[in-house]
Amino acid sequence: MKYCGNCGNQVNENQDVCLNCGVSLKQAKPNNVVEEGSTGGWGVLGFFFPIIGLILYLVWVDSRPKSSKSAGKGALIGFIVGVVVSIIYLIILFSLMMQLYFVLL
């Protein structure tokens, strides 16, 4: 006979779930998750090259979750900063063009 690892209740050998507490009795299959150290470099890479950060995020989402998250955050922040800088650039360019237009009138 087996016993539930959560509540200690006696369970049958072919049971998948403990009838007393509802916890799964199957052993979790080992995942291919890699031990990770520092992940800040992937965030910096994703910031400066958002498309690479997005690709790394999509490739590593299951196997290297911390590095994946770091690269994805860097890509997202880099993309947002790029859009904001582009909008500011266009506003400045438009205002300079308008000043030039009124000066030439």
Contacts in CASP RR format, 6 or more apart in sequence:
PFRMAT RR
TARGET T0000
AUTHOR 0000-0000-0000
METHOD contacts of the structure
MODEL  1
MKYCGNCGNQVNENQDVCLNCGVSLKQAKPNNVVEEGSTGGWGVLGFFFP
IIGLILYLVWVDSRPKSSKSAGKGALIGFIVGVVVSIIYLIILFSLMMQL
YFVLL
1 10 0 8 1.000
1 11 0 8 1.000
1 12 0 8 1.000
1 13 0 8 1.000
2 10 0 8 1.000
2 11 0 8 1.000
2 12 0 8 1.000
2 13 0 8 1.000
2 15 0 8 1.000
2 25 0 8 1.000
3 9 0 8 1.000
3 10 0 8 1.000
3 11 0 8 1.000
4 10 0 8 1.000
4 11 0 8 1.000
4 18 0 8 1.000
4 20 0 8 1.000
4 21 0 8 1.000
4 23 0 8 1.000
4 25 0 8 1.000
5 18 0 8 1.000
5 23 0 8 1.000
5 25 0 8 1.000
6 18 0 8 1.000
6 21 0 8 1.000
6 22 0 8 1.000
6 23 0 8 1.000
7 18 0 8 1.000
7 20 0 8 1.000
7 21 0 8 1.000
7 23 0 8 1.000
8 20 0 8 1.000
9 18 0 8 1.000
9 19 0 8 1.000
9 20 0 8 1.000
9 21 0 8 1.000
11 18 0 8 1.000
11 19 0 8 1.000
11 25 0 8 1.000
15 25 0 8 1.000
16 24 0 8 1.000
16 25 0 8 1.000
16 26 0 8 1.000
17 23 0 8 1.000
17 24 0 8 1.000
17 25 0 8 1.000
18 25 0 8 1.000
31 62 0 8 1.000
32 62 0 8 1.000
32 63 0 8 1.000
33 62 0 8 1.000
33 63 0 8 1.000
33 64 0 8 1.000
33 65 0 8 1.000
34 63 0 8 1.000
34 64 0 8 1.000
36 64 0 8 1.000
36 66 0 8 1.000
36 67 0 8 1.000
37 66 0 8 1.000
39 66 0 8 1.000
39 67 0 8 1.000
39 69 0 8 1.000
39 70 0 8 1.000
39 71 0 8 1.000
40 70 0 8 1.000
41 70 0 8 1.000
42 53 0 8 1.000
42 56 0 8 1.000
42 67 0 8 1.000
42 70 0 8 1.000
42 71 0 8 1.000
42 74 0 8 1.000
43 53 0 8 1.000
43 70 0 8 1.000
43 71 0 8 1.000
43 72 0 8 1.000
43 73 0 8 1.000
43 74 0 8 1.000
43 75 0 8 1.000
44 74 0 8 1.000
45 52 0 8 1.000
45 53 0 8 1.000
45 56 0 8 1.000
45 71 0 8 1.000
46 52 0 8 1.000
46 53 0 8 1.000
46 54 0 8 1.000
46 56 0 8 1.000
46 71 0 8 1.000
46 72 0 8 1.000
46 74 0 8 1.000
46 75 0 8 1.000
46 78 0 8 1.000
47 74 0 8 1.000
47 75 0 8 1.000
47 77 0 8 1.000
47 78 0 8 1.000
47 81 0 8 1.000
48 78 0 8 1.000
50 74 0 8 1.000
50 75 0 8 1.000
50 76 0 8 1.000
50 78 0 8 1.000
50 79 0 8 1.000
51 75 0 8 1.000
52 71 0 8 1.000
52 75 0 8 1.000
53 71 0 8 1.000
53 72 0 8 1.000
53 74 0 8 1.000
53 75 0 8 1.000
54 71 0 8 1.000
54 72 0 8 1.000
54 75 0 8 1.000
56 67 0 8 1.000
56 68 0 8 1.000
56 71 0 8 1.000
56 72 0 8 1.000
57 68 0 8 1.000
57 69 0 8 1.000
57 71 0 8 1.000
57 72 0 8 1.000
57 75 0 8 1.000
59 68 0 8 1.000
60 67 0 8 1.000
60 68 0 8 1.000
60 71 0 8 1.000
61 68 0 8 1.000
END
